[in-house]
Amino acid sequence: MYEVLAALVPRVEPYSIDEMFMDMDTPQDAADLARELRHAVRRIAKIPTCVGLGPTKTIAKLANAAAKADPALNGVCDLRDGRDRLRLYELTSVDEVWGIGGRTADKLKALGITTIARFVAMPPREVRSLLTVVGARVQAELQGVSCLPLSLAVPARKGLAVTRCFARPVSRWVEMREACAHHAARAGEKLRAGGLVAGRMAVFLHTDPHGGGPWYSGQRAGRIEPTDDAGALIGEAVRMLAPLWRDGLRYMKGLTQRQCCQPQSSAGRP
């Protein structure tokens, strides 16, 4: 998903495994670009997503939550306009704000501050006194003042997956072995591109649970000698796959391999 987004917007900051902040400052209208991003991620990464637009990270998070909650928005919520934000603020509980935890929300509700609109309208000095500089920063963000700029430092990758669904059922060992080898080789490419090596691997395969045939799912995982070499990865993957194979089944859903990664230097490589 990161690679898809990074090809279409100026900057991307990964926040979690399935959530990222993006710089949408492009000549293209941001709402149109958001819809394009959703379609690109769905087409290439096969992942359904929602996009929230706002002048700050905190507002964008609120917009993203609204996009998920309201099917009428078709996956995109635009809160760049202050009037749109105010309408949402008046209807949304203060504990829905990113950065306001349970204890903080309890303090605010004890003062009658139950909605985001009431929190935003509080005197800044009162917010800072009650919630320290952290609360003051959240309030400023909700008012449209950016206090949390994008970070361009991408966190070290801890794992990767190579997953493909089969175009047709696979029932022959030789075909499955070839698919496994292809996935392992592709994983090696990703490792080398990131300057990483794999110290652990997992392989699994399963049949189609809705295909009418017998259901079977098998998985094997374990540590491997840290490497990014395609030949070594293929050998380990096929070795793990072999005990999982069952003759007479039609494997439809696919086969996935995951390698837990670490920088080459930490694995004792030159």
C-alpha positions in Angstrom: 0.0 0.0 0.0 2.8 2.4 0.8 4.4 1.9 -2.6 1.1 2.6 -4.4 0.5 5.8 -2.4 4.1 7.0 -2.7 3.9 6.8 -6.5 0.9 9.2 -6.5 1.4 11.8 -3.8 4.5 14.0 -2.8 5.0 12.5 0.6 3.7 9.5 2.7 4.2 8.9 6.4 3.3 5.4 7.6 1.4 5.6 10.9 0.5 1.9 11.3 0.4 -1.2 9.2 -2.8 -0.1 7.6 -2.9 3.6 8.1 -0.8 6.4 6.5 -0.7 10.2 6.4 -0.2 11.8 3.0 0.7 15.2 1.6 -2.2 15.9 -0.8 -0.7 19.2 -2.0 -0.8 18.6 -5.7 -2.3 20.5 -8.7 -5.1 17.9 -8.7 -8.2 18.5 -6.5 -7.6 16.6 -3.2 -11.0 15.0 -3.2 -10.5 13.7 -6.8 -7.1 12.5 -5.9 -8.4 10.7 -2.8 -10.9 8.7 -4.9 -8.1 7.9 -7.3 -5.9 6.7 -4.4 -8.7 4.4 -3.2 -9.1 2.9 -6.6 -5.4 2.4 -7.1 -4.9 0.7 -3.7 -7.9 -1.6 -4.3 -6.8 -2.5 -7.8 -3.1 -3.1 -7.1 -2.9 -4.0 -3.4 -6.4 -5.6 -3.2 -7.2 -3.6 0.0 -10.4 -1.6 0.6 -9.6 1.8 2.1 -11.1 5.1 3.2 -9.5 8.5 2.9 -10.0 11.5 5.3 -9.0 15.0 4.1 -8.2 17.8 6.5 -5.7 20.6 7.1 -4.1 18.8 10.1 -3.4 15.2 11.1 -6.1 15.2 13.8 -8.8 16.5 11.5 -7.7 14.0 8.8 -8.1 11.2 11.4 -11.6 12.4 12.2 -12.5 12.6 8.5 -11.2 9.0 8.0 -13.3 7.7 10.8 -16.4 9.5 9.3 -15.6 8.0 5.9 -15.6 4.5 7.4 -18.8 5.1 9.4 -21.0 6.7 6.6 -21.5 4.6 3.5 -23.0 7.6 1.7 -19.5 9.2 1.6 -18.2 6.4 -0.6 -15.0 6.1 1.3 -13.9 9.8 1.2 -14.7 12.5 3.8 -13.5 16.0 3.1 -13.2 18.2 6.2 -11.1 21.0 4.7 -13.9 23.5 5.0 -14.4 24.9 8.5 -18.2 24.8 8.2 -18.2 21.1 7.4 -15.9 20.5 10.4 -18.2 22.5 12.8 -21.2 20.4 11.8 -19.2 17.2 12.5 -17.8 18.6 15.7 -21.2 19.4 17.1 -22.4 15.8 16.6 -19.2 14.0 17.7 -18.2 13.0 21.2 -14.9 14.5 22.4 -13.6 11.0 23.2 -13.5 10.3 19.4 -10.6 12.6 18.9 -7.2 11.2 18.2 -5.0 12.1 21.3 -7.8 12.3 23.8 -7.8 9.2 25.9 -10.4 7.9 28.4 -9.0 9.8 31.4 -8.7 13.1 29.5 -12.3 12.7 28.1 -13.5 12.1 31.7 -11.9 15.4 32.8 -13.6 17.3 30.0 -17.0 15.6 30.5 -16.9 16.5 34.2 -16.8 20.2 33.0 -19.6 19.6 30.6 -17.3 19.4 27.6 -18.9 16.5 25.8 -18.6 17.3 22.1 -15.6 18.3 20.0 -17.3 21.7 19.3 -17.3 22.5 23.0 -13.7 21.4 23.4 -12.6 23.6 20.4 -14.5 26.6 21.9 -12.7 26.4 25.3 -10.2 29.1 26.1 -6.7 27.9 25.2 -5.3 28.8 28.6 -7.9 26.7 30.3 -7.2 23.7 28.0 -3.4 24.0 28.6 -3.9 24.3 32.4 -6.2 21.2 32.4 -4.6 19.0 29.8 -1.0 20.4 29.6 0.7 21.2 26.3 -0.5 17.9 24.8 -4.2 18.9 25.1 -3.4 22.4 23.8 -1.8 20.9 20.7 -4.9 18.7 20.1 -7.2 21.7 20.4 -5.0 23.7 18.0 -5.0 20.9 15.5 -8.8 20.7 15.7 -8.9 24.4 15.0 -6.9 23.9 11.8 -3.5 24.8 13.0 -1.0 22.1 12.1 1.2 21.1 15.1 2.2 17.6 13.8 4.0 17.8 10.5 4.6 14.8 8.3 7.6 12.7 9.3 9.5 11.4 6.3 11.5 8.8 8.3 10.0 5.5 7.3 10.1 3.0 10.2 12.3 0.0 9.7 10.4 -2.8 8.0 9.8 -5.8 10.3 8.1 -8.1 7.8 6.9 -8.6 4.3 4.4 -10.8 2.6 4.1 -12.2 -0.9 0.5 -13.3 -1.6 -1.3 -14.4 -4.7 -4.6 -16.0 -5.4 -4.5 -18.7 -8.1 -6.2 -18.0 -11.4 -7.5 -21.5 -11.4 -7.5 -24.4 -8.9 -4.1 -26.0 -8.4 -4.1 -29.8 -7.9 -0.6 -30.8 -9.0 2.4 -30.7 -6.8 4.7 -29.4 -9.5 2.5 -26.4 -10.1 2.3 -25.6 -6.4 6.1 -26.0 -6.0 6.6 -23.6 -8.9 4.3 -21.0 -7.4 6.1 -21.4 -4.1 9.4 -20.8 -5.8 8.1 -17.8 -7.6 6.8 -16.2 -4.3 10.1 -16.9 -2.6 12.1 -15.3 -5.4 9.8 -12.3 -5.3 10.3 -12.0 -1.5 14.1 -12.0 -2.1 13.7 -9.1 -4.5 11.9 -7.1 -1.9 14.4 -7.9 0.8 17.4 -6.9 -1.4 15.6 -3.7 -2.4 15.2 -2.8 1.3 18.7 -3.8 2.3 17.2 -6.5 4.5 17.5 -10.2 5.2 15.0 -12.7 6.4 15.5 -14.5 9.7 12.1 -16.3 9.8 9.7 -17.6 7.2 6.1 -18.8 7.1 4.4 -20.7 4.3 0.7 -21.6 4.1 -1.8 -22.8 1.6 -5.5 -23.6 1.6 -8.4 -24.7 -0.5 -11.5 -22.5 -1.3 -13.9 -22.7 1.6 -16.8 -21.9 -0.8 -15.7 -24.2 -3.6 -17.8 -27.2 -2.6 -14.8 -29.4 -2.1 -13.0 -30.5 1.1 -11.7 -27.6 3.2 -8.0 -27.8 4.1 -5.6 -25.3 5.5 -1.9 -25.9 6.3 0.9 -23.7 7.6 4.4 -24.1 8.7 6.8 -21.4 10.1 10.3 -21.3 11.5 13.6 -19.6 11.8 16.0 -19.7 8.9 19.6 -18.7 8.4 19.4 -14.9 7.8 19.6 -14.3 4.0 18.3 -12.4 1.0 19.5 -15.0 -1.5 16.7 -16.2 -3.8 18.1 -19.7 -4.0 18.2 -20.1 -0.3 14.8 -18.7 0.2 13.3 -21.0 -2.5 14.9 -24.0 -0.9 13.5 -23.1 2.6 10.1 -22.3 1.2 9.7 -25.6 -0.7 11.1 -27.5 2.3 8.3 -26.0 4.5 5.7 -26.5 1.8 6.3 -30.2 1.2 4.8 -31.5 4.5 1.7 -29.3 3.9 0.8 -30.8 0.5 -2.2 -33.1 0.3 -2.9 -35.0 -2.9 -6.4 -34.9 -4.3 -7.2 -31.4 -3.2 -7.9 -28.3 -5.3 -6.0 -25.3 -3.9 -7.7 -22.2 -4.9 -7.2 -19.4 -2.4 -3.5 -19.1 -2.7 -0.1 -19.4 -1.0 1.5 -16.8 1.1 5.1 -16.5 2.4 6.2 -14.0 5.1 9.7 -13.2 6.0 10.5 -11.4 9.2 13.1 -8.9 8.3 16.1 -7.2 9.9 18.8 -4.9 8.5 21.7 -6.8 7.0 24.2 -5.4 9.5 22.3 -6.8 12.4 22.3 -10.3 10.9 26.0 -10.4 10.7 26.2 -9.8 6.9 28.8 -7.5 5.3 
